[in-house]
Amino acid sequence: MLRQFVGVHSPKLKSLKLLYSLIRKLGPIKVSSLTELTGYKHTTCVRLLDELVQAGLIIDSGLGVSSGGRKPVMYVVNPTSNYIIGVEITNLYTTVLLLDLHLNILETKKLKMDQGSTGEFTLNFVTNCVDQLLVQNDISREKLLGIGIGLLDPIDSEKGTIINSDSFIAGGWEDLNIINYLEKTNQCPVFINNGTNLAALAEYRLKYGKETDNIIFVSSDMSIRCGVVQQGRLLSHKNEMDDAFGHMIIDVHGQRCSCGSYGCLQAYSSLPAIREEVIKRIKRGESSHLQDCVEDIEEISLHQTLDALEQEDRLSLEVLKDAAYYFGIGLANLIFLLRPDIVICGGTLVPKPFFFDIASDIARSRMKHYPNSPIQIVKSTTAYNIVAQGAGCMVIDFYTEESFS
């Protein structure tokens, strides 16, 4: 029935869709609350809800609390009535998730991006994963609602292409229409959006939506980005400014950034910046385990840099601590500007040793002037998968008409 909700004109289907969307957002929820929100008569509301139950789209959560008589029915969306594929594509990894309608991760597959990970190779990997995930979990193709794709590189949403694919090790991304390619090979709707926006949306939907309508999601990774939810809506912005947070100036006399300016946060706290600083300090005579990995230290890769952080290489951790310090300064500036209730930190660097603790401490220390305006600074719910979960939101929203941009 979810597919019938797309482009509906029937008053009855519109009513069913409204009830389903409210249950999805507010559930577990009882009939009396739904009648208040919709203005429907009690008998009408019960009849429509019964249709959704018979269609298998909603179920009783069993969470109703009795006030002395019979426990009230508390409706929630049936998470296994349909399924979604959520994907994140970066120049480090491609992640493919099988999700239920609560955005729970049922299974994960990953591709480490290397010289062989061309555009077509990567998209074929996604298609193969879709086939495998459905078969391995005994899910019929008819239950797949669609595929959502999150990309951190600037995208042309209308054309379904990456605007600048220079960051990818392998080629074949130029003018590759990701949407058309995957729709043809998977025979289902495909959606694409900026990854950081999707991460913010997923955090809001999964954890913080009932607590506040104002959050920021920040990501420290290949680049430094942020997504903003204000008054319950994801703020959209022009694609070419997706990484604007990373170009916030934190030192006017600082290091030169890839954008040509000096002192950008990107030049201190991104993964490429950490790699460059490690190489620079090895050249000055400092020692690192990375010297044993390559013949020429200029060949140290981003993956090797991440591995060195995981292995707590002394020099790499010193550079990471400095990066975290500057990230905390940038974070404080962003908080002063947007004044959120909650700041969620995600991306590849956040789970690494010390990074989150140092960055959040620095940001909090700079907010002491406002003791009566407490702001939560927390780690992402699922640091490595949150973008792909957010990509799943786009698919659900297509059927329920909830805005994701």
KEKE-3310 file (N, C-alpha, C; in steps of 0.2 Angstrom, whole numbers, plus 5000, padded with zeros to 4 digits):
npx = (5004:5010:5016:5005:5003:5010:5009:4995:4977:4965:4954:4952:4964:4973:4970:4973:4987:4991:4988:4997:5009:5009:5009:5022:5030:5027:5024:5025:5008:4991:4974:4965:4974:4978:4965:4964:4974:4971:4958:4948:4933:4931:4926:4928:4942:4946:4942:4950:4962:4961:4961:4975:4981:4976:4982:4995:5004:5004:5006:5001:5010:5011:5014:5005:4998:4988:4975:4967:4958:4956:4971:4976:4977:4993:4999:5012:5023:5024:5039:5044:5036:5041:5056:5073:5087:5101:5114:5131:5143:5160:5177:5185:5177:5164:5148:5135:5119:5106:5090:5076:5060:5061:5073:5083:5098:5100:5109:5126:5137:5153:5164:5181:5188:5199:5212:5205:5192:5182:5169:5158:5162:5160:5146:5141:5145:5137:5124:5126:5127:5114:5106:5112:5109:5095:5092:5099:5093:5080:5070:5058:5059:5049:5046:5056:5058:5066:5082:5093:5105:5120:5131:5147:5154:5152:5137:5126:5110:5099:5104:5110:5124:5141:5149:5162:5174:5187:5193:5192:5201:5201:5195:5182:5170:5166:5152:5144:5129:5122:5110:5102:5109:5109:5095:5091:5098:5093:5080:5071:5066:5078:5087:5096:5107:5116:5128:5131:5120:5111:5115:5113:5099:5096:5100:5092:5079:5081:5085:5084:5073:5061:5066:5071:5070:5080:5096:5113:5123:5140:5154:5170:5181:5186:5184:5177:5162:5145:5128:5111:5097:5083:5070:5064:5066:5076:5089:5092:5105:5116:5124:5137:5142:5143:5153:5156:5158:5170:5179:5178:5187:5200:5212:5220:5232:5236:5239:5240:5226:5217:5208:5214:5214:5220:5222:5210:5198:5198:5211:5218:5211:5205:5206:5215:5223:5229:5237:5246:5253:5258:5267:5276:5281:5288:5298:5305:5312:5306:5299:5289:5278:5273:5284:5289:5280:5280:5291:5294:5290:5281:5271:5263:5247:5229:5222:5232:5236:5224:5225:5236:5232:5222:5231:5237:5249:5263:5267:5257:5246:5249:5248:5234:5229:5231:5224:5211:5210:5209:5198:5188:5188:5183:5171:5165:5163:5154:5143:5140:5136:5124:5117:5112:5102:5108:5123:5130:5143:5151:5159:5174:5185:5181:5178:5191:5206:5205:5200:5187:5185:5194:5190:5177:5179:5186:5177:5167:5173:5175:5162:5158:5155:5142:5133:5120:5114:5114:5122:5121:5135:5138:5143:5141:5127:5129:5143:5150:5140:5129:5127:5122:5111:5103:5102:5092:5081:5077:5071:5059:5053:5049:5038:5030:5029:5036:5046:5064:5073)
npy = (4994:5006:5011:5015:5027:5037:5051:5052:5055:5052:5056:5047:5039:5049:5052:5040:5040:5052:5048:5037:5043:5052:5042:5036:5046:5050:5039:5026:5029:5033:5031:5041:5052:5053:5057:5069:5076:5075:5079:5070:5060:5049:5036:5036:5037:5025:5016:5019:5016:5003:4998:5001:4992:4980:4980:4978:4988:4995:4992:4986:4992:4987:4994:5002:5009:5004:5012:5007:5000:4991:4990:5003:5003:5006:5013:5009:5010:4996:4989:4979:4978:4983:4986:4995:5001:5008:5019:5024:5034:5037:5043:5034:5023:5013:5011:4999:4997:4986:4991:4992:4999:5007:5011:5003:4994:4980:4972:4974:4979:4982:4992:4994:5008:5009:5009:5001:5004:5011:5021:5014:5001:5002:5006:4994:4985:4990:4986:4972:4970:4973:4963:4952:4955:4955:4941:4934:4938:4933:4941:4947:4955:4963:4969:4979:4996:5006:5014:5024:5036:5043:5056:5063:5072:5086:5087:5086:5086:5085:5080:5069:5067:5067:5082:5086:5075:5073:5069:5055:5040:5031:5033:5037:5042:5054:5063:5052:5046:5042:5040:5035:5024:5015:5014:5007:4995:4990:4991:4999:5014:5027:5038:5053:5063:5076:5069:5074:5081:5071:5063:5072:5072:5059:5057:5066:5060:5047:5048:5061:5068:5069:5076:5088:5102:5107:5104:5101:5093:5088:5084:5077:5072:5067:5080:5094:5096:5102:5098:5105:5105:5114:5120:5107:5105:5101:5111:5117:5119:5127:5116:5118:5124:5114:5111:5122:5124:5119:5129:5139:5152:5150:5155:5168:5170:5158:5141:5137:5133:5121:5128:5140:5150:5156:5148:5140:5129:5117:5115:5111:5101:5090:5074:5073:5084:5080:5069:5076:5084:5074:5068:5079:5081:5069:5071:5081:5073:5067:5051:5038:5024:5023:5025:5013:5007:5011:5015:5027:5041:5051:5043:5038:5033:5038:5028:5021:5031:5032:5019:5020:5029:5021:5011:5018:5026:5035:5048:5051:5052:5063:5073:5071:5076:5089:5093:5090:5100:5112:5109:5109:5123:5128:5122:5128:5141:5139:5135:5147:5154:5147:5142:5129:5116:5104:5096:5085:5075:5067:5056:5050:5053:5055:5043:5040:5039:5051:5062:5066:5069:5079:5089:5092:5097:5108:5116:5117:5124:5137:5141:5145:5158:5158:5152:5149:5143:5129:5117:5102:5091:5078:5061:5054:5043:5031:5031:5027:5023:5032:5041:5033:5027:5039:5041:5031:5038:5046:5038:5033:5045:5049:5041:5045:5058:5067:5080:5081:5090)
npz = (5000:5003:4991:4984:4990:4983:4974:4976:4974:4979:4992:5003:5002:5005:5018:5024:5021:5029:5042:5043:5041:5053:5063:5060:5064:5077:5084:5097:5097:5102:5098:5102:5102:5089:5083:5088:5082:5069:5067:5063:5065:5079:5075:5062:5061:5068:5059:5048:5053:5055:5042:5039:5048:5043:5031:5034:5037:5049:5067:5083:5097:5109:5120:5127:5142:5155:5164:5173:5167:5151:5142:5132:5114:5106:5092:5080:5066:5056:5055:5047:5035:5024:5015:5014:5005:5011:5006:5007:4998:4998:4995:5003:5008:5002:5008:5011:5017:5023:5028:5040:5041:5052:5052:5057:5056:5047:5040:5035:5022:5015:5004:5002:4995:4981:4968:4959:4960:4951:4944:4938:4943:4957:4958:4952:4963:4973:4967:4967:4980:4984:4978:4985:4999:4999:4996:5006:5017:5015:5008:4998:4981:4979:4991:4992:4994:4988:4984:4993:4992:4999:4997:5000:4992:4981:4973:4958:4960:4951:4939:4944:4946:4951:4955:4956:4955:4959:4971:4971:4970:4959:4942:4931:4936:4931:4924:4926:4928:4942:4948:4936:4932:4943:4945:4933:4934:4946:4946:4954:4963:4965:4975:4979:4989:4998:5009:5023:5026:5026:5037:5048:5047:5049:5062:5069:5067:5072:5085:5092:5089:5097:5107:5104:5092:5086:5080:5076:5065:5064:5054:5053:5042:5026:5022:5031:5037:5039:5044:5046:5057:5059:5069:5066:5053:5039:5034:5019:5007:4994:4983:4980:4992:5002:5010:5018:5031:5034:5029:5037:5045:5056:5060:5055:5050:5047:5041:5023:5014:5004:4996:4994:5003:5019:5035:5036:5044:5038:5034:5045:5053:5045:5038:5027:5030:5042:5038:5029:5039:5047:5038:5035:5048:5049:5040:5046:5055:5065:5072:5066:5065:5052:5043:5041:5032:5019:5005:5000:5010:5005:4999:5008:5012:5014:5020:5027:5036:5044:5049:5057:5067:5073:5078:5087:5085:5090:5084:5075:5084:5091:5081:5078:5090:5090:5079:5084:5094:5086:5079:5089:5092:5080:5081:5092:5087:5077:5085:5092:5082:5076:5087:5092:5101:5103:5098:5086:5084:5071:5058:5051:5059:5072:5081:5084:5095:5108:5100:5100:5113:5116:5107:5110:5124:5122:5115:5124:5134:5129:5129:5141:5145:5144:5154:5157:5145:5141:5131:5123:5118:5108:5103:5087:5084:5077:5071:5059:5050:5049:5039:5028:5034:5035:5021:5019:5024:5014:5005:5012:5014:5001:4999:5010:5009:5018:5021:5016:5012)
capx = (5000:5015:5017:4999:5003:5014:5004:4988:4972:4959:4953:4953:4971:4976:4969:4978:4994:4992:4988:5003:5015:5009:5012:5029:5034:5025:5022:5019:5003:4985:4969:4963:4979:4977:4959:4965:4979:4969:4951:4944:4929:4934:4924:4932:4949:4947:4941:4956:4968:4960:4964:4982:4983:4975:4987:5002:5008:5005:5004:5000:5017:5010:5016:5000:4998:4982:4973:4963:4954:4959:4977:4975:4981:4997:5001:5018:5024:5027:5046:5046:5032:5045:5064:5076:5094:5104:5121:5136:5149:5165:5183:5188:5173:5157:5144:5128:5115:5099:5087:5069:5057:5063:5080:5087:5102:5099:5115:5130:5142:5158:5170:5187:5189:5206:5213:5200:5185:5179:5162:5154:5164:5157:5139:5140:5146:5130:5119:5127:5125:5106:5104:5114:5106:5088:5092:5102:5088:5074:5066:5056:5061:5043:5046:5061:5055:5071:5089:5095:5113:5123:5138:5150:5157:5147:5133:5121:5105:5095:5108:5112:5131:5146:5151:5170:5176:5195:5195:5192:5207:5200:5191:5175:5164:5164:5146:5141:5122:5122:5103:5099:5113:5106:5088:5091:5101:5089:5072:5067:5068:5084:5087:5103:5108:5122:5129:5131:5113:5107:5117:5109:5092:5095:5101:5086:5074:5082:5086:5083:5067:5056:5069:5072:5069:5086:5102:5118:5128:5146:5158:5177:5183:5190:5183:5174:5155:5139:5121:5108:5090:5080:5062:5062:5067:5083:5090:5095:5110:5118:5128:5144:5144:5142:5159:5158:5160:5178:5182:5178:5194:5202:5219:5221:5239:5238:5242:5236:5220:5216:5204:5218:5214:5224:5219:5204:5198:5200:5219:5220:5207:5203:5210:5221:5228:5233:5241:5251:5256:5263:5273:5280:5285:5293:5304:5309:5316:5302:5298:5282:5277:5272:5290:5290:5275:5281:5298:5294:5285:5275:5266:5258:5240:5224:5220:5237:5235:5219:5227:5241:5228:5220:5236:5240:5256:5264:5267:5250:5241:5251:5245:5227:5227:5231:5218:5205:5210:5207:5191:5185:5188:5178:5164:5162:5161:5148:5138:5139:5132:5118:5114:5108:5102:5112:5128:5132:5149:5152:5164:5179:5190:5178:5179:5198:5207:5206:5198:5180:5185:5198:5186:5171:5181:5188:5171:5163:5177:5173:5155:5157:5152:5134:5131:5112:5112:5118:5121:5124:5139:5138:5145:5135:5124:5133:5148:5152:5134:5124:5125:5118:5104:5100:5100:5086:5076:5074:5066:5053:5050:5046:5031:5025:5029:5039:5052:5070:5077)
capy = (5000:5012:5013:5019:5034:5041:5055:5051:5061:5050:5058:5041:5037:5055:5051:5035:5043:5056:5044:5033:5048:5054:5036:5035:5052:5051:5032:5024:5034:5030:5033:5048:5057:5054:5060:5076:5079:5075:5081:5065:5057:5043:5030:5036:5036:5018:5012:5020:5013:4996:4997:5001:4986:4974:4980:4976:4994:4997:4986:4988:4991:4983:4998:5005:5009:5004:5017:5003:4995:4988:4993:5006:5001:5011:5011:5010:5008:4989:4990:4974:4978:4985:4987:5000:5000:5015:5019:5030:5033:5041:5040:5029:5017:5013:5007:4997:4994:4984:4994:4991:5005:5010:5013:4998:4991:4973:4969:4979:4977:4988:4991:4999:5011:5009:5010:4998:5006:5015:5023:5008:4995:5004:5005:4987:4983:4991:4982:4965:4969:4973:4956:4947:4956:4952:4934:4931:4939:4930:4947:4947:4961:4968:4973:4984:5002:5010:5015:5031:5037:5049:5057:5069:5076:5090:5083:5089:5082:5084:5075:5063:5066:5071:5088:5086:5068:5073:5066:5048:5037:5028:5037:5034:5045:5060:5062:5045:5047:5037:5038:5031:5018:5011:5012:5002:4988:4987:4991:5003:5021:5029:5045:5055:5069:5077:5065:5077:5083:5065:5061:5076:5070:5052:5058:5069:5055:5041:5049:5067:5072:5070:5080:5095:5103:5111:5101:5102:5087:5090:5078:5078:5067:5070:5087:5096:5099:5102:5098:5108:5104:5119:5119:5101:5104:5101:5117:5115:5125:5126:5110:5120:5126:5109:5110:5129:5124:5118:5134:5144:5154:5150:5158:5172:5170:5151:5137:5138:5128:5119:5133:5145:5155:5154:5147:5137:5123:5111:5114:5108:5096:5085:5068:5075:5089:5076:5065:5080:5086:5068:5068:5085:5080:5064:5074:5084:5069:5063:5044:5035:5017:5024:5025:5006:5005:5014:5016:5035:5044:5054:5038:5037:5034:5040:5022:5020:5036:5030:5013:5022:5031:5015:5008:5023:5028:5041:5054:5052:5054:5070:5077:5071:5080:5096:5093:5090:5107:5117:5107:5112:5130:5129:5120:5134:5147:5137:5135:5154:5157:5144:5141:5123:5113:5098:5096:5078:5074:5061:5056:5045:5054:5056:5038:5039:5041:5058:5067:5069:5072:5086:5094:5094:5100:5115:5120:5119:5129:5143:5143:5146:5164:5158:5146:5147:5141:5123:5114:5095:5090:5071:5058:5051:5036:5026:5035:5024:5021:5036:5044:5028:5027:5045:5040:5028:5042:5049:5033:5033:5051:5049:5038:5048:5065:5071:5084:5079:5095)
capz = (5000:5003:4984:4982:4993:4979:4969:4977:4974:4983:4999:5007:5002:5008:5025:5026:5021:5034:5048:5043:5043:5060:5067:5059:5067:5084:5087:5099:5098:5103:5093:5104:5100:5082:5082:5090:5077:5062:5067:5061:5070:5082:5071:5055:5063:5070:5053:5043:5056:5054:5035:5039:5051:5038:5025:5037:5038:5056:5072:5090:5100:5116:5125:5131:5149:5158:5169:5177:5162:5146:5140:5125:5108:5104:5086:5077:5060:5056:5052:5042:5030:5018:5017:5011:5005:5012:5004:5007:4994:4999:4992:5007:5008:5000:5013:5009:5023:5023:5033:5040:5041:5058:5050:5060:5052:5047:5038:5032:5017:5014:4999:5003:4989:4979:4961:4955:4962:4946:4945:4937:4948:4963:4957:4952:4969:4976:4964:4969:4987:4985:4977:4991:5005:4999:4996:5012:5022:5013:5007:4991:4978:4979:4997:4992:4992:4985:4987:4995:4991:5002:4994:5003:4986:4978:4968:4954:4961:4945:4934:4948:4945:4956:4951:4956:4957:4959:4977:4971:4968:4953:4938:4929:4939:4928:4920:4927:4931:4947:4948:4931:4932:4948:4944:4928:4937:4952:4945:4959:4964:4968:4977:4980:4992:5002:5015:5029:5027:5028:5043:5052:5047:5053:5070:5071:5066:5076:5092:5095:5086:5102:5113:5102:5084:5083:5081:5071:5064:5061:5052:5052:5038:5021:5023:5037:5035:5044:5042:5052:5057:5063:5069:5064:5046:5037:5030:5012:5004:4988:4983:4980:4998:5006:5014:5020:5038:5034:5027:5042:5047:5063:5061:5049:5048:5047:5035:5017:5013:4997:4993:4992:5008:5024:5041:5036:5048:5034:5034:5052:5056:5041:5037:5022:5034:5047:5034:5027:5044:5049:5033:5036:5054:5048:5036:5050:5059:5070:5070:5066:5062:5045:5039:5039:5028:5012:5003:5000:5014:5001:4997:5014:5010:5019:5024:5031:5041:5048:5052:5062:5072:5076:5081:5092:5083:5094:5080:5072:5089:5093:5076:5079:5096:5088:5074:5088:5097:5081:5078:5095:5091:5075:5084:5096:5082:5074:5090:5093:5076:5075:5094:5093:5107:5103:5092:5086:5080:5067:5053:5052:5065:5079:5085:5085:5102:5110:5095:5102:5120:5116:5103:5114:5130:5120:5113:5130:5138:5125:5130:5149:5146:5143:5158:5157:5139:5140:5124:5123:5112:5109:5098:5083:5086:5073:5067:5052:5046:5050:5032:5024:5037:5033:5014:5019:5026:5008:5002:5016:5013:4995:5000:5015:5008:5023:5018:5018:5009)
cpx = (5004:5016:5011:4999:5006:5009:4997:4983:4966:4959:4954:4961:4975:4976:4973:4985:4996:4993:4995:5009:5015:5011:5019:5033:5033:5024:5028:5014:4996:4980:4966:4968:4979:4971:4960:4969:4976:4962:4946:4939:4932:4932:4928:4939:4951:4946:4947:4962:4967:4962:4971:4985:4982:4980:4994:5006:5009:5003:5004:5007:5017:5012:5011:5000:4991:4981:4968:4959:4958:4965:4975:4980:4986:5001:5008:5018:5027:5034:5047:5041:5035:5052:5067:5083:5097:5112:5125:5142:5154:5172:5187:5184:5167:5153:5137:5124:5108:5096:5079:5066:5058:5070:5085:5091:5102:5105:5119:5135:5146:5162:5175:5189:5197:5206:5208:5193:5183:5172:5158:5156:5160:5149:5137:5140:5139:5125:5120:5125:5117:5104:5106:5110:5098:5088:5094:5097:5081:5068:5064:5057:5055:5043:5052:5058:5060:5078:5090:5103:5115:5130:5141:5153:5151:5143:5128:5115:5100:5098:5110:5120:5135:5149:5159:5172:5184:5197:5195:5198:5206:5195:5185:5169:5162:5158:5143:5135:5121:5114:5100:5103:5110:5099:5087:5093:5097:5082:5068:5069:5074:5085:5094:5103:5115:5123:5128:5124:5109:5109:5113:5102:5091:5096:5095:5080:5075:5083:5084:5077:5062:5059:5070:5071:5075:5093:5107:5122:5134:5150:5165:5180:5188:5190:5179:5167:5150:5132:5117:5100:5088:5073:5060:5062:5074:5084:5094:5100:5113:5124:5136:5147:5143:5147:5161:5160:5168:5182:5181:5185:5195:5208:5220:5228:5241:5240:5237:5232:5220:5212:5208:5219:5219:5220:5212:5204:5200:5207:5222:5217:5204:5208:5216:5226:5232:5238:5247:5255:5261:5269:5278:5284:5290:5299:5308:5313:5312:5300:5291:5283:5276:5278:5291:5285:5276:5289:5299:5288:5279:5270:5262:5251:5235:5222:5226:5237:5230:5221:5232:5238:5225:5225:5240:5247:5257:5263:5260:5245:5243:5247:5237:5225:5227:5225:5212:5204:5207:5200:5186:5183:5182:5171:5161:5160:5155:5142:5136:5134:5125:5114:5109:5107:5106:5117:5130:5138:5150:5158:5170:5184:5187:5179:5187:5200:5208:5202:5192:5181:5189:5193:5181:5173:5183:5182:5167:5167:5176:5166:5153:5154:5144:5132:5124:5110:5116:5117:5125:5129:5140:5141:5139:5133:5128:5137:5149:5146:5129:5122:5120:5111:5100:5098:5093:5080:5073:5069:5059:5049:5046:5039:5027:5025:5031:5045:5059:5075:5074)
cpy = (5006:5015:5017:5026:5039:5045:5054:5057:5059:5053:5053:5040:5043:5054:5046:5037:5047:5052:5040:5037:5050:5048:5035:5040:5052:5044:5030:5029:5031:5034:5040:5054:5059:5058:5068:5080:5080:5079:5076:5063:5051:5037:5030:5035:5029:5014:5013:5016:5005:4994:4996:4995:4980:4974:4978:4982:4996:4991:4990:4986:4987:4988:5003:5004:5009:5009:5013:4998:4992:4993:4997:5004:5007:5009:5013:5008:5001:4990:4985:4973:4979:4986:4992:4998:5007:5014:5025:5029:5038:5039:5035:5023:5018:5008:5005:4994:4992:4987:4992:4998:5009:5013:5008:4995:4983:4969:4975:4976:4983:4986:4996:5001:5011:5010:5007:5000:5012:5017:5017:5002:4996:5003:4998:4983:4984:4987:4974:4964:4969:4966:4951:4948:4954:4945:4931:4933:4937:4936:4947:4954:4966:4972:4978:4991:5006:5010:5022:5031:5043:5050:5064:5074:5080:5087:5088:5084:5080:5079:5069:5061:5069:5076:5088:5079:5067:5069:5058:5045:5034:5033:5034:5037:5051:5059:5056:5047:5041:5035:5033:5024:5013:5009:5007:4995:4986:4988:4994:5010:5022:5036:5047:5062:5070:5073:5068:5079:5077:5062:5065:5074:5063:5053:5061:5064:5049:5042:5055:5071:5073:5074:5087:5096:5106:5107:5103:5095:5090:5084:5080:5072:5069:5077:5088:5099:5099:5101:5101:5107:5110:5119:5113:5100:5105:5107:5115:5121:5123:5121:5113:5123:5121:5109:5117:5129:5123:5124:5141:5146:5154:5153:5162:5172:5162:5147:5138:5132:5127:5124:5139:5151:5152:5153:5144:5131:5117:5110:5112:5102:5090:5080:5070:5079:5085:5072:5070:5083:5080:5068:5073:5084:5074:5066:5078:5080:5065:5056:5042:5028:5017:5023:5017:5003:5006:5015:5024:5037:5048:5050:5036:5038:5036:5034:5021:5025:5034:5024:5015:5025:5026:5011:5012:5025:5035:5048:5056:5054:5061:5075:5077:5075:5087:5098:5094:5097:5112:5115:5110:5120:5132:5127:5125:5139:5145:5137:5142:5156:5154:5142:5135:5121:5107:5098:5088:5078:5067:5061:5051:5046:5054:5050:5036:5041:5048:5063:5070:5073:5079:5091:5097:5098:5108:5119:5122:5124:5136:5146:5145:5153:5164:5152:5144:5145:5134:5120:5107:5094:5082:5068:5055:5044:5031:5029:5033:5023:5026:5040:5039:5027:5033:5044:5036:5032:5045:5044:5033:5039:5052:5046:5041:5055:5070:5074:5082:5084:5102)
cpz = (5000:4996:4982:4985:4988:4974:4970:4977:4977:4990:5004:5008:5006:5015:5028:5026:5027:5041:5049:5044:5050:5064:5066:5063:5075:5088:5092:5100:5098:5099:5095:5102:5093:5080:5083:5085:5071:5061:5064:5067:5073:5077:5065:5056:5064:5063:5048:5046:5055:5047:5035:5042:5047:5033:5028:5038:5045:5061:5079:5094:5106:5121:5129:5138:5152:5164:5174:5173:5157:5144:5133:5120:5106:5097:5084:5070:5060:5052:5047:5036:5023:5020:5012:5010:5006:5010:5005:5003:4996:4995:4997:5007:5005:5005:5011:5015:5020:5029:5033:5040:5047:5058:5054:5055:5053:5045:5034:5027:5015:5008:5001:4996:4987:4971:4957:4956:4958:4948:4944:4941:4954:4963:4956:4958:4973:4974:4967:4976:4988:4984:4983:4997:5005:4999:5003:5018:5020:5012:4999:4988:4979:4986:4998:4990:4988:4988:4988:4995:4994:4999:4998:4998:4984:4973:4964:4955:4955:4940:4938:4947:4950:4952:4951:4959:4958:4965:4976:4968:4961:4949:4936:4932:4936:4923:4921:4931:4936:4948:4943:4931:4937:4947:4938:4930:4942:4951:4951:4960:4967:4969:4980:4984:4996:5008:5022:5031:5030:5035:5049:5053:5050:5060:5073:5072:5071:5083:5095:5093:5092:5108:5111:5094:5082:5085:5075:5071:5061:5059:5050:5048:5032:5020:5029:5035:5040:5041:5048:5051:5062:5063:5066:5056:5044:5033:5024:5011:4998:4988:4984:4987:5004:5012:5017:5027:5039:5032:5031:5045:5054:5065:5054:5046:5048:5041:5029:5016:5005:4993:4991:4998:5014:5031:5041:5041:5045:5034:5040:5054:5052:5040:5033:5026:5039:5043:5032:5033:5047:5044:5034:5042:5053:5044:5040:5055:5064:5067:5070:5063:5054:5041:5037:5034:5020:5011:5003:5005:5011:4999:5002:5012:5016:5023:5029:5037:5046:5052:5058:5068:5076:5080:5086:5091:5086:5090:5078:5077:5091:5088:5077:5085:5094:5083:5078:5092:5092:5079:5083:5094:5085:5077:5088:5092:5079:5079:5092:5088:5075:5081:5094:5100:5108:5097:5092:5081:5077:5062:5055:5058:5072:5083:5087:5092:5102:5106:5098:5109:5120:5112:5107:5121:5128:5118:5119:5134:5135:5126:5137:5150:5146:5147:5158:5150:5138:5134:5125:5117:5113:5103:5093:5085:5083:5068:5060:5048:5046:5043:5028:5027:5035:5025:5014:5021:5019:5005:5005:5014:5006:4995:5005:5014:5014:5020:5020:5015:5010)
residu = (MET:LEU:ARG:GLN:PHE:VAL:GLY:VAL:HIS:SER:PRO:LYS:LEU:LYS:SER:LEU:LYS:LEU:LEU:TYR:SER:LEU:ILE:ARG:LYS:LEU:GLY:PRO:ILE:LYS:VAL:SER:SER:LEU:THR:GLU:LEU:THR:GLY:TYR:LYS:HIS:THR:THR:CYS:VAL:ARG:LEU:LEU:ASP:GLU:LEU:VAL:GLN:ALA:GLY:LEU:ILE:ILE:ASP:SER:GLY:LEU:GLY:VAL:SER:SER:GLY:GLY:ARG:LYS:PRO:VAL:MET:TYR:VAL:VAL:ASN:PRO:THR:SER:ASN:TYR:ILE:ILE:GLY:VAL:GLU:ILE:THR:ASN:LEU:TYR:THR:THR:VAL:LEU:LEU:LEU:ASP:LEU:HIS:LEU:ASN:ILE:LEU:GLU:THR:LYS:LYS:LEU:LYS:MET:ASP:GLN:GLY:SER:THR:GLY:GLU:PHE:THR:LEU:ASN:PHE:VAL:THR:ASN:CYS:VAL:ASP:GLN:LEU:LEU:VAL:GLN:ASN:ASP:ILE:SER:ARG:GLU:LYS:LEU:LEU:GLY:ILE:GLY:ILE:GLY:LEU:LEU:ASP:PRO:ILE:ASP:SER:GLU:LYS:GLY:THR:ILE:ILE:ASN:SER:ASP:SER:PHE:ILE:ALA:GLY:GLY:TRP:GLU:ASP:LEU:ASN:ILE:ILE:ASN:TYR:LEU:GLU:LYS:THR:ASN:GLN:CYS:PRO:VAL:PHE:ILE:ASN:ASN:GLY:THR:ASN:LEU:ALA:ALA:LEU:ALA:GLU:TYR:ARG:LEU:LYS:TYR:GLY:LYS:GLU:THR:ASP:ASN:ILE:ILE:PHE:VAL:SER:SER:ASP:MET:SER:ILE:ARG:CYS:GLY:VAL:VAL:GLN:GLN:GLY:ARG:LEU:LEU:SER:HIS:LYS:ASN:GLU:MET:ASP:ASP:ALA:PHE:GLY:HIS:MET:ILE:ILE:ASP:VAL:HIS:GLY:GLN:ARG:CYS:SER:CYS:GLY:SER:TYR:GLY:CYS:LEU:GLN:ALA:TYR:SER:SER:LEU:PRO:ALA:ILE:ARG:GLU:GLU:VAL:ILE:LYS:ARG:ILE:LYS:ARG:GLY:GLU:SER:SER:HIS:LEU:GLN:ASP:CYS:VAL:GLU:ASP:ILE:GLU:GLU:ILE:SER:LEU:HIS:GLN:THR:LEU:ASP:ALA:LEU:GLU:GLN:GLU:ASP:ARG:LEU:SER:LEU:GLU:VAL:LEU:LYS:ASP:ALA:ALA:TYR:TYR:PHE:GLY:ILE:GLY:LEU:ALA:ASN:LEU:ILE:PHE:LEU:LEU:ARG:PRO:ASP:ILE:VAL:ILE:CYS:GLY:GLY:THR:LEU:VAL:PRO:LYS:PRO:PHE:PHE:PHE:ASP:ILE:ALA:SER:ASP:ILE:ALA:ARG:SER:ARG:MET:LYS:HIS:TYR:PRO:ASN:SER:PRO:ILE:GLN:ILE:VAL:LYS:SER:THR:THR:ALA:TYR:ASN:ILE:VAL:ALA:GLN:GLY:ALA:GLY:CYS:MET:VAL:ILE:ASP:PHE:TYR:THR:GLU:GLU:SER:PHE:SER)
# end
